[in-house]
Amino acid sequence: MQPANEHGLANTYVPLKASHFWGTIGVFNMRGKELEWMSIDELWNLNEVVTLKLAQKLQSEKARLEQRLGQIQGTSSVSGLKPEHRPYPPVLPKYRNPKDPTETWSGRGKQPRWLGPQLQAGRRLDDFLIDRPIQQKKRQTA
């Protein structure tokens, strides 16, 4: 006869599946003694159950934190974690290269390469302005 453990059960080998542990993890306080009585297969199954449960809890916690972060940032979705910015309207070109009319510049951002040598040669930025009809000028200021 095998000695009984503190729960009154004999230490016999019973093959268990992960589903056997679902009801027992919350009931037993897993102490070193219980773990020592378990076979390698039982320990491996317990490891699978704990790993699965931990992954589920981590996933739900991550979703909860992402939702909270979205509330804090004032957005409904947190996809790239970048704050939403106001889309800028398209800007019409303001300056044109006289040597190559297809090269234009809106006056925003970095100066184009064709403009630097021209300015160093003594020309002014106003020399490259694109002439627009009065209607387009009014539309831009309105």
C-alpha positions as CSV (number, residue, x, y, z in Angstrom):
1,M,0.0,0.0,0.0
2,Q,1.3,3.4,-0.9
3,P,1.5,6.2,1.6
4,A,-1.2,8.8,1.4
5,N,-0.5,12.5,0.9
6,E,-2.1,15.3,3.0
7,H,-5.2,15.1,0.9
8,G,-5.7,11.4,1.7
9,L,-4.8,10.3,-1.8
10,A,-2.2,7.6,-2.7
11,N,0.8,8.7,-4.8
12,T,-0.1,6.7,-7.9
13,Y,0.6,7.7,-11.5
14,V,-2.5,8.8,-13.4
15,P,-2.0,10.2,-16.9
16,L,-3.7,13.6,-17.0
17,K,-4.6,15.9,-19.8
18,A,-4.4,19.7,-19.6
19,S,-8.2,19.8,-19.2
20,H,-7.9,17.9,-15.9
21,F,-6.2,20.9,-14.3
22,W,-8.7,23.5,-15.2
23,G,-10.7,22.8,-12.1
24,T,-7.8,22.1,-9.8
25,I,-5.5,25.1,-10.3
26,G,-7.8,27.4,-8.4
27,V,-8.6,24.9,-5.7
28,F,-5.1,23.7,-4.8
29,N,-2.4,25.9,-3.5
30,M,0.5,24.4,-5.5
31,R,3.2,23.8,-3.0
32,G,6.5,22.1,-3.6
33,K,5.2,18.9,-2.1
34,E,2.4,18.6,-4.6
35,L,4.8,19.3,-7.4
36,E,7.2,16.6,-6.2
37,W,4.4,14.0,-6.2
38,M,3.5,14.7,-9.8
39,S,5.0,12.7,-12.6
40,I,6.9,14.3,-15.5
41,D,3.8,14.0,-17.8
42,E,1.6,15.6,-15.1
43,L,4.1,18.5,-14.7
44,W,4.4,18.9,-18.4
45,N,0.6,19.1,-18.7
46,L,0.5,21.6,-15.8
47,N,3.1,23.7,-17.6
48,E,1.0,23.7,-20.8
49,V,-2.1,24.8,-18.8
50,V,-0.2,27.6,-16.9
51,T,1.4,28.8,-20.2
52,L,-1.9,28.9,-22.0
53,K,-3.7,30.7,-19.1
54,L,-0.8,33.2,-18.7
55,A,-0.9,34.0,-22.5
56,Q,-4.7,34.6,-22.3
57,K,-4.3,36.9,-19.3
58,L,-1.4,38.8,-20.9
59,Q,-3.5,39.2,-24.1
60,S,-6.5,40.5,-22.2
61,E,-4.3,42.8,-20.1
62,K,-2.6,44.2,-23.2
63,A,-6.0,44.9,-24.9
64,R,-7.2,46.6,-21.7
65,L,-4.1,48.8,-21.6
66,E,-4.3,49.7,-25.3
67,Q,-8.0,50.7,-24.8
68,R,-7.0,52.8,-21.8
69,L,-4.2,54.4,-23.7
70,G,-6.6,55.2,-26.5
71,Q,-8.9,56.9,-24.0
72,I,-6.1,59.0,-22.6
73,Q,-4.9,60.1,-26.0
74,G,-8.4,60.9,-27.0
75,T,-8.6,58.5,-29.9
76,S,-10.8,55.5,-30.4
77,S,-8.1,53.3,-31.9
78,V,-4.4,52.8,-31.1
79,S,-2.9,51.3,-34.2
80,G,0.5,52.9,-34.6
81,L,0.6,54.7,-31.3
82,K,1.2,57.9,-33.2
83,P,-1.0,60.9,-32.4
84,E,-3.4,61.8,-35.2
85,H,-2.4,65.0,-37.0
86,R,-4.5,67.4,-38.9
87,P,-4.2,66.7,-42.7
88,Y,-2.7,69.7,-44.5
89,P,-4.4,70.9,-47.7
90,P,-2.4,70.6,-50.9
91,V,-0.1,73.6,-51.5
92,L,0.2,75.1,-54.9
93,P,3.8,75.8,-56.2
94,K,5.0,79.3,-55.7
95,Y,8.4,79.2,-57.4
96,R,9.5,77.8,-60.8
97,N,12.9,76.9,-62.1
98,P,13.4,79.1,-65.3
99,K,15.8,76.5,-66.8
100,D,13.4,73.6,-66.3
101,P,9.7,74.7,-65.9
102,T,8.7,71.3,-64.6
103,E,10.7,71.9,-61.4
104,T,8.6,73.9,-58.9
105,W,8.7,74.6,-55.2
106,S,5.9,75.7,-52.8
107,G,8.2,77.7,-50.6
108,R,7.8,75.1,-47.8
109,G,10.3,72.6,-46.6
110,K,13.9,72.3,-47.8
111,Q,15.0,74.6,-50.7
112,P,15.4,72.7,-54.0
113,R,18.9,72.1,-55.4
114,W,18.2,74.3,-58.4
115,L,17.5,77.3,-56.3
116,G,20.7,77.5,-54.2
117,P,23.1,78.3,-57.0
118,Q,20.7,80.8,-58.5
119,L,20.5,82.7,-55.2
120,Q,24.3,82.6,-54.7
121,A,24.7,84.1,-58.2
122,G,22.8,87.2,-57.0
123,R,19.2,86.5,-58.0
124,R,16.4,87.1,-55.6
125,L,13.7,84.6,-54.6
126,D,11.1,86.9,-56.0
127,D,12.6,86.4,-59.5
128,F,11.3,82.8,-59.4
129,L,7.7,83.6,-58.4
130,I,5.1,82.0,-60.6
131,D,2.6,84.5,-62.1
132,R,-0.9,83.5,-61.3
133,P,-4.2,84.9,-62.4
134,I,-6.0,87.1,-59.8
135,Q,-8.7,84.5,-59.3
136,Q,-6.2,81.9,-58.0
137,K,-4.5,84.4,-55.7
138,K,-7.9,85.3,-54.2
139,R,-8.7,81.6,-53.7
140,Q,-5.5,81.0,-51.8
141,T,-6.1,83.9,-49.4
142,A,-9.7,83.1,-48.8
